[in-house]
Amino acid sequence: MKFSVNWLGDFAELPPGVDDLAELLTLAGTEIENIEKRGANFDKVVVAQIKASAQHPNADRLSVCQVDDGSGQPRQIVCGAKNYKVGDKVPLALPGAVLVGDLKIKPSNLRGVESQGMLCSPSELGLSEDSDGLLILSPEAKIGEPIASLFPEDTILDVEITPNRGDLLSHFGLAREIAALIGAATPSSRMVTDVDQPARGRAGSITISAPNACPFYSARRIENIKVGPSPDWVRARLESVGLRSINNIVDITNFVMLEIGQPLHAFDADKLTGAINVRMAKVGEKFLALDGKTYSLGEQDLVIADDARAVGIAGVMGGEDTGVTDSTKTLLLESAFFDPASVRRTARRLNLPSDASYRFERRVDPGMVLAASNRTAELMREIAGANPAAEIATSGALPASPPDVSLRYELCNEVIGISLPKERIEKILQAFGLEKASGNSAESSWRIPSHRFDLQRDVDLIEEVVRVFGIENIPGRDRSRFTPESEADRGHDFESRLRARLAGRGLAEVRTSKLISRQAAEFENAIELRNPLNEDHAALRRSFDLSLLDVLARNVLGGAQRVAIFEVGRVFIPPEGREERHLGILLWGNSAPTAHWHSDNRILDYFDLKGVIESVIPSAFFKRVERPDLVLAVEIWRDDERIGFAGQIVSERTKTIGPTHPVLFAELNVDSVAQLGSGQIFREIEKFPPITRDIAMIVPENLSHEKILSTIVGANEPLLASVELFDVFGGKQEQNFGAGKKSMAYALTYRDKTRTLTNEEITVVHAKIRERLQRELGVELRE
């Protein structure tokens, strides 16, 4: 948003230089994106009045004007603009003037007609970027007066306002912030006239049929309006921040919005039928907006309506049918509080952003709603000769101020890292408009002003203290000081290792939204949001399966033959919404990115997924389970804790994705794995050679490797160093062993750390293990 430094200076004492002001705001968290000098500070540019205008004899798009510049002699000017009429007062650049872009004005001959200067647009004078026509001045401007006296030099700040600071979207709001930051007196809200308890129903009946979307609505009748040009001081203020002057009525509502942050709308009261009803739109209801476009509304859109039709999209834009025109005599002035989520939803759905919706989306100050109506009525009386009604018709109730927030002074100093006196902390908070409700030497409770809804916790108050004290004033700590590794550091390092290992296995990392559709939420029993942006982002995901399937579908649609992806992020476990960090892995398609002439490209299978899991968690093991959504489902365990699951997804969705390759999916709880540690065991490098002996056996088809391994290891032989399954023989060859039988062969490695083993020692130990297998499992040993 653009701010005029001159305008800010009307409300508060500012730092001496613009650069100082920009640095102050930037360090306090309000970034200055650009600084621009404005103002018509040009020699030989004066106010002139157009006395006559005729078509150029040799050019269809040019006119020949006779103007009075106060010199006593009429001047002939060739002009290409079309937005003026005879009698208008406009800026005239005389020969010798130098305008924006180093444009030098001199007498010239344009298509055979002499021109003794140039009539100027706002952009040519550096007042705004508007170059569509001449700058039409106020009728009160004196002919021959230098333009610089009407448009004094100004500096425009382009400020990035964060979404939680809607209170800064006005000159008064930003000036109030500056005053608090420099410790100056809080700016006087002189534009806020005393507001008595408004009489209800005096200025016309109001009904709010949608109180959740519109808690409060007010309307004020203003009669005897004289629509015309705005005075130069209003035009100068608006155009300095990029708004084009329309007429005095529209300009006043825009002026008040820029001044104190409350959007307003003026209806032509004579075009309204009956009472005002703030309601939800009907399905398919048509609305012709001020931008000249017709919009189809839905039941989720809030509208302002009379007895006949919708006359405004609440908080977004008014209607063309009830807009102010040159013939308007009576206004109905709207000032309301609309729910931010409702305004945001409608503005996004209709693709209809506006200055009003920008502010309502970020929440306006309830304390300024009626004050803005009074300020507007005051300006309309002063500028447009209007007669505002003393009463304001209202309906509903303004939202209450935010709840009190408690602050412990010790916590404040711990977070900041320095010790500030209690008095200093309190003075800073009071500068931001907070009132101390109660307290003692250790803590205090603070009343939050209506415009600071972002202050909800003690850390928010601490942030305000830091912004005033200056984060640059907090002493740095000695780099050599030892800092113990935190749990957050360990988690971050573990995730970095996960990413590196998975990338090394040829998987690509993806990032998907934490929000899922309402339809998916019902399927997954996920936690739904109270105020979702739209139906596609209505709940919090509880797993990565749907998100990664969406990525798979898009890649297959794009022609991918292989998809190997992973994501590390947060999921939300119902019913309480517990947050967990998970790792999701999805494999589909060819095992290699491209075919190779030397070998056929096989399809990724379950064992590829198992290998990926074991590459990142070598100590993981698997237990078969039954899951309705997975084939070959297993639980993934490490030590005595379940850390995830894996399998092949089989659903209606996977059948529509593309070629019928298996969709392999695994999900692991990263938090649990990180807490278990790396699982790495460091040993001394072995000095003595190992001896390996094999055991081959015929076993029942249903006897698992896990059972055999636990039997071998369970012998607790100290010389046994490792066991490895190296051969499984069965299936079609089962006739060699008998029905339901298979052959399994293991390599057993023996080693001692202190000496070289003898064959006799190994033979004794090996025989014990063979006997144990025969005794406990009934296997048939092969020689």
N, C-alpha and C positions, 0 to 999 in steps of 0.2 A: 504494500500500500504506500501511496505517496503522501508525504507530510510537508507542509509549508513551515519553514522555520519562523517566518514572521507571525504566522497564525499561532504556532506553539508559544511564541513570546508573549501573546496576549494573555496567557493563563499562568505562566510560571517564569521565574528567573532561570535563564539558560546559562550554560558554560560560556566563557567569553568567545571561543572560536568554534566554528562548525566542525572542524576536525576533532576538537576536544569532546564535543557532543557525540559525534559518531563513535569515538573510542569508548566513551562512557557507556553508551547503550550496547555496543557489541560485547564488551567485557561483562555486562550484566545479563547477557543471553538474548538480546534483541539485536539481530544482525542488520547492519546497514549495507545494502547491496549496491547502492549507487548514490552519488551526490551530484546534483546538477544546479547550475546557476540559471535563474530565470529573471525576466524583467525587461521592459522596453526602454532600456537606457541608451537611446540612440539620439544623436543630434539630427536636427532637420526632419523629425517625424512629428507631425502635428495632427490635431483634430480638424477634419474637414467635413463639410456637409454637401451631399449630392443635390445639385439644383436641377439638373436635367440629364436625361439619358436617351441616346438614340442608337439605332443599329449601325454598326460599322459598314461603310459602303462596299468594302472589298473583302469582308470576312464574316461568315455566318456566326461564328462563335465569339466574336468580340463586340463590345459596345463602346460608344464614345460618350464620356460623361463630362459635364460641366460642374466643377466643384468650387466651393467657397472655402478658402483656407485662412480667412481673416486678414489677408493682405490688402483687400480692397479691389483686387483684380481677379476675375474668374480664371481658373486653370482648366485646361483641357487634358483629360486623362483617358487613355485607352485601357479598357478593363475586360478580363475574360470571365469574371465571376458572374453568377446569376442570382445570388441570394439577397440582393439589396433592392431597395425601392427609392424613388425620389423622396428626399427629405431625411433619409438616414444619415447618421453621422458615423464616419469611418476614419481609420488612420491613413494619413497621406504621407508618403516618403517623398520629400522634395529633392531636386537635383543636388548632389553632393552627399546625400545620406549613404551610410554603409550599413547593410542589414546582415542578418544571420547568414553564415556561409560566405562572408566577405563579398556580398552582392552590392556593387556600387551602382547607385541610381544616377542617371544622367538623362537629359532630353534625348528623345529618340523618335524615329519615324517608323511606325508600325503599319505595314501594308498601305502606305501612302497617307497616313494620318499622323500628325504630330502629337506626341504625348509628353507632357511636362512633369512627369513624376510617376508614382505607382501607388495604387490603393492596396493595402496590405491585409493578409490573412494572419491569424494568430501564430502560425508556425514561422512565418517570415519575420515576426518580431520576437521570437523565442519565448512566447507566452505559453504555448502548448504545442502538441503535435498535430493539431487540427489544421488541415490545409485545403478543406473542401470549399471554402468561400471566404468572403471578407469578414473581418472582425467588426460586427455591428456594435457601436458604442451606445451608451445611454443617451436619451434625448437631452439630459441635463448637462452633458459635456459641453464645455465652452469652445467655440470655433477658434482655431489658432493656438489652443493650449497645447503645450508639449505632451506627447503621449507618456513620457516618463513620469509625469505628475499623477497620471491615472493608474499606472502599473509600476509601482516602485520595485526596485531590485529585491529579489528573494532567492533563497536557497531551498531546493526541494530534496528531501531525503526519501529514497526508496527503501522501505523498511520491510524485512521479512518477519511477519508476526506468526508465532507458533499457534497451532490450533487450540491450545488450552488457555490462550490469553486474548479472548475476545474483548476484554476490557480495554485493550490497547488500540482498538480499531476506530479511534477518534482522536482529534487533536487534544481535546480535554483529557482523555484517558492517557495519552502518551505524555502530556505535560505533567499530569499527576505522578506518573512513574518517574519522570526526570527529577521532579522536586524531591521525591522520596530518596532517590539515589544520591543526590548531592546534599541532602539535609536542609533544603530550602523550605520555606513556608508552603503548606499545602495550597494549591491553587484554589481560589474562590470560584465556586460554580455560580458566577453572577448571572449566567443565562437561565438558571433554574429559579423561576419565580415561585413564590409561596403557593403551595397546592393545598387548598382546603379539601375536606372530605367531599368528593364529587357527588352531586345529586344523581340518583339513578332514575333513568327513564325520562328525564326532562327533554333530552335532545333527540328523542327517537328510541323506539324499542330495539333491544339487542337480545338475541337468543344464541347461546353457545350449545350446539347439539353434540359437539365433540370436545368435551372438557379436557381429555387427556392430551389432545393435540393443540388445544388453545386454552390454557388456564385462565387467561385474562384478555379482555377486548374492550377498547374504549373508542368512542366516536364523538366528535365535537362539530357542531354546525357553525359555519362561518359565512356570513352574508355580506352583500354589497361588495363583492370582489371586483377589482378592476385588473383584468389580465393585460400584461404588457411586458416590455423589456425590464430586466433587472437593473438596479443601479450598478455603476461601475465597480464599486467595492465588493459587491456580491459576485459579479462576473469574474473579477480578478482572482478572488479566492478560489472559485470553482475551477477556472481554467488553469490556475497554477498547479493543481493536482490532477489535471487530465480530464475533468468533466466539462462538457460543452453546455453553454447556457441555452435553455429552451425558452422559458418565460419566467416571470417573477414567481408564479405559484410553484411550478416544478422546481425551480432553482432554490426556493426557500426550504422545501422538504429535503432536497439534497444537501443544502448547507447545514441544516440541523443534524442530519445523519453524520456528516463529516465532522461536525463540531462536537457532538456528545455521544454519537454511536448508536442512536435509536432510529431504525428505518421507519418511515412514515409513508402513508399513501393518501392522496386527495382524490375523492370521488366528486364528480359533478352531481350535486344533490338532486338537481331537477331531472336527472336521467335515471334515478333510482325509483323502484316501485315498492312501496310498503316498507316493512321492517327489515333489519339486518339479521341474517342467520349464519352463524359460523358452523358449517357442517362438512361432512365428507361428501365428495362428489359421487354422482351416480355413475354406474358403469356405462361407458360410451358417451358420457356428457361432453359436448363440444364447448370450447372456450376460445374466443378471439382475443388474443393478448395484445398489449401495447406495441409489441414488435411486429404486428401485422400478420402473425401466423396463427392458424387455428390448431388447437391441441385437443387430443382425445384423452379425457380424464378417466380415472378409475376410482374405485371405492377406497383406495389407500391415499388419495390426494385430498388435502384439506382446502376448502374454498370459502370465500366470502360471498354470500348470496343475498339477493333481495327476494321478494315474493315471486318474481318472474324467472330468474336465471342466476347463474354464477356471474359475479362481477369482478372477481379477483382470485388468483391462486395465492393462498395465504402465505405470506412471507417471501414470495417469489416475484410476482408481477401482477399489475392491475390489468383491467380489461379495456379494450379500445372503445367499447360502447359507452362506458361511463367515464372516460378520460376527460381531463381539463382541456378546453378549447378557448379560443379568443372570445367566444360569446358566453362563457361560464360566468354566472353571477353568484351562485351559492355553492359552497363546498361542504362535504362531510369528511372530516379529517380523521383518519384511522391511526391509532397508536396502540400496539398490542404486544403480548408476549406469546410467541409460538414455540412449540416443542422443537428443539434442535433436530432431533432424529426425523420428525415428520417433514420438516422443511428440506432436510438433506435428501431424504428418500425421493420426494417429488422433484426437486431440482435435478437430481441425477437421472431419474427415469425419463423425464421430459427433455433432458439435455438443455436445460434452460437456466444457466447460472445468471445471477444478478448481484448487484451491490447489496441489495437487501438480503438475499438468501445467504450470501457470504457471511453476513453478520449474525443472522438468526441461527445458522448452523453452528456457530461458535458460542452461542448463548449471549443474549443482550442482558444488560443490567436491569433487573426489575425496578430498581429505584429511579431509573431514568424514563420509564414509560410515560407516566403522566407529566413529568417535567418537560419532556420533549414536545408534548402536545401544547403545553403552556408557552414554551419558547417559540414554537411555530406560530401560534396565534398572535404572540407579541410582534413578531416580524411581519406577519401579514397585515396587521393593523398599521405598522409603521411604513411598509413599502407599498402595499396594494390597497391601502385605504379601506381595509375590511372591517367588519363588525363581528368579532367572535362572540359566540354565546358564552355566558359566564359558567354554565353548567356543562359537565362532561357526562354523557351517557356511558355507563360501564356495565360489564357483566363478568362474573367469575371473580377470582382472587389472585393477586400477584403471588408468585412463589416466595416462601419464607427465606430469610437469609440463611446461609450455610450454618451448620451446627458449630458450636464452640470447639476449639482445638486446644489440647493441653500440651505444655512444653516443659521438659526438665532441663534446667540450665546445665547440669553436668553432662547430659547427653549431647546438648548443643556443642559444648566445648570438645567432647570426645570426637564427634563427627568432623568438626572443623579442623581439629588438630592443634588449636591454641586455646588459651584461657581468656575469655572476654568477661568483663564484669557484668553482673546481672542488669545493672542500670543501662549499660550500652546495648545489650540485647533488647531490652524493653523499648528503648528510644527508637531503635531501628524499626521494630514492629509497629510502633505507633505512627511512624512516618508513613507507613503503607496503609494507614487508615484502620488498623486493628485497635480494638479497645480491650483493655485488661479487665476481665470479669471478676477474677479472684486469683489469689496466689499467696505464696509464702517465700521463704528464702531459697527453697529448693526447686519449686515449680510454680507455674501459673497457668491459668485458663484464659483463652483469648476469644473475643467475639469477632467473627469474620464479616467484613462488609459485603453487601449484596453483590458487588461487582467482582469479588475474588472467589468465585466458586471453585477455583483450582486449589485452594488451600484447604486440604482435608485431613492431613496427618502432621505429626510433629516434624517429620523430615521436610515437609513443605515450608514450615516456618523457619527451619534451620537454613534452607536454601535462600530465603529472603535475607537472612542475616549475612550469609556469605556474599550475596550479590552486592550488598551495600559495603561491607567491609572490604571486598575485593579479593578474589581468589589469587590475584597476582601479589597480594600483600601477605599471604600465608607463607612463612619460611619453608624452604625446601629441606628435606631430610638428607643426612649424609649418605651418599651412595654406598659407602663401605659397610653400612650397618646390615647385619644379618636379618633377613626376613624369612621366617619359616614358611614352608610351602603350605598353602591353604587347600581346603577340599575343592574349592573352585579351580585352583591351579591344577590339581591332580586330574580333575575331570576334564579340563580343557586339554591337557597333555595327552590323556588317554584317547580322547576323541580325535586328536590330531594323528596319533599313531594308527587308529582305525582307518581314517581316511587315506593315509599313505599306503597302508597294506592293501586296502580294497582297490585303490587306483593302480597299484602294482599288479594286481590280478586282472587288470583290464576292465574294471567297472568304472562307470562314469557317475559322478555325484550329481544329484538333482535337488532342487528346492521347491517344495510345493506349499500351498496355503494350508494353514492350520484349520481353516474353516471349510465345512462341507455343506452340501445342500440339505434342505429340510427332508427330502425324500430319503437321502442316504442316512440322515440322522435317525429317522424312524426305523430303518432297517438295522442299524447298528446300536440302537438304544443310546445314542450319544446325547450329550448335554446341549440343550438349545439355548440360544442367546435371547435376551429379553427384547432387544431392539436391533435386529439384524439389518445389514445394509440392503440385502435382497434375499430372495429365496435360495439362491445358489451359495450363499455364505451365511447360513442360519444356525450352524451348530459347530461345536468343537470336535475335531476328529479324536477317535479313541485308538486308531491303528493307522498304519501306512498303506493298508491293502488297496483301498479305493483310490487314494492319491497316486500310487505307483501304477495302478491299472490305467488311470487316465493318461499318464505319461506314456505307457506302453501303447495304448490305442492311438495316440497322436503320432508316435514314431512309426508304427506299422502303416498308418494311413499315408505317411510321408515316404513309404517305400523301404523302410529299414528291414534288413534280413536278420539282424541280431540286436537284441536289447539286453544289456547287462548294466543295471543301475543300482544305486543305493542312496539312502537319505538318512541323515542324523538330525533329529529334532525332537520337539516336544509333542506328546500326546496327552490326552486328558481322560482319566479313568473315571467313569460314573460309579456311584451316583453323586459323590461329593466333588468331583472334578479334580481329583488329585493329579498333579503334573508329574510326568516322568519323561526322562530322556530315553528315546528308543533309537535303534538302528533297524531300518527296513532294507531288505535285499530282494531284488526281482531279476530273474534270468529267463530269457525266452529266445528261441531261434537257433542260429548256427553257433557252433562252438568257436569259430574263428571269424573275425570281421569280414574277411574276403576269402574266396576259394583259392586253393593252392594246387598247382599242377601235379605235385608229388603225391597228394593224398586227398581222399574224399573229405568233404566238410560234414561232420556229423552234427546231430541236433543235441543241444544242451539237455542234460538229464539230471535226475535227482542227485547223483554222485558228484556232479559239478557243484551243485549248491552245497552239499555236505563239505566238499573240499574248500570252498570259499569260507564257510563258517570256521572250519578247523584252522585255516590260515590266519585268522584274526584272533581266535581263542583256541590255542592248541590243546588245552586241557579239557575242552568241552566233550561231553558224551551225550548219547541220544537214547530216549525211551519211546517205544511205540505207543501211540494213543489213538483214540477214535475222535474225529472231529467232523461235523457235517459239511463243513466248507472246504475240507482238504482231503486229498488222496495221499497215501503214504505219510500220514501225519506223524510227527514226532515232537516230543518235548525236548528242549535243549537244557542240559544240566551242567553245572560246574560245582565241584565239591558236593555239598548237600542242598544246593539251592537251584530252583528252577529259574532259568534266565531268559527263556524264550520258546519259540516253536518254529516249525518249518514243515513244508509239504508242497504239494501241487494243488493250485487253486482250480476248482471245478465249479463253475457257476454259469448262469445264462449270459453274464457279461463276457466271460472268456470265449464263449462260443461265437461271439460276433466280432471279435477283434481281428481275425485274419486267418492265416494258415493254422491248422490244428496242431501246433506245437505245444508241448506242455508249458504251462505258466508256473514257474517255480518261485516260491516266496518264503522268506524267513523274516522273523522280527525278534529282536533281542532287547532286553532292558539294559541300556548302557549304564545307568546309575548302579544297578546291582553288580554288574561285571566290574565296574571301576572300584567299588567298595571291597570286592574280593581280592583286589591287588592284581599284580601282573601274573602271578603264578610261576614266575621264573625262579629256578633254584640254581645257585652257582656252586660248582664243585671244582675241586682241584683237578688239573689235567692228569689223566691216568698215566702211570709210569710202567705198568705191567700189562702184558698182552692178554686179550680175552680168548676164551675157548668156546666154540659154538657146537651144539649138538641139536639134531632134529628129532622131532616126534611126529609121526604120521599115524592117523587113527581113522577108523571107520565109525561114524556116529549116526544117530537118528537124524532125519532131515530137519526135525523141529528143534534140535539142540542148538542154542545160539553161541556165537563166538564169545559174547560177554560171560556166559556161564562157564565156558571152558577156561577163559582167561582168569576169572576169579578163582577157579579151582587150582590152577597152576600157581598163581601168585599167593594164594592162601596157604601154601605149604610153608611159607615164611623161611625159605632157605636163604641164608645170608650171602651165599656165593652167587645167587641168581641175579644178574644185572638187568636183563631185559628179555621180553617175549615178543615175537613178531609172527603174525599169521602171514604165510607166504604162498599158500596154495589151497584152493577149494576145488574139489573134483566131484561132480555129481550130475544131476539132471538127466540128460539122454544116456549117460553112461551108467545109470544106476543098476543096470543088470549085472555089472561087474561086482557090485557089493550087496545086491538084494534090494527088494522094493523098499522105498522110504529111507534109503541110506545115502550117505555122502562121505567123501574122504576130505579130511582137513589136516594140513601140515603146518607145524610151528617150528620156528628157529629159536632156541633158548641159548642166551649168551651168559657165560659164567666169567666172573672176574673177582680178584682180591686186590685191595688197594696196597697191601704191604709186601706181596710176594707173587711169584709165578706159580700157578696151580699145576698139579700133576694130573695125568690122565686117570690115575686110580681114584683121586679125590672126586673128580668130575663124574666118574662112572657111578660112584656110590650115591651122590646127590641126584643125578639124573634118574637112577633106578627108583628112588623114593617118589619122585614126581610121577613117573609112569605108573607105579603101583597106586598112587593116590587117584589118578584119573580112572583107572580100572575099577577101583573100589567105590568111588563116589558117583561116577557118571556111567559106569558100565560100558565104557568104550572098548572097541576091539583094536588093539595096537597092531600096526603093520611094521614088518621088519624091512 
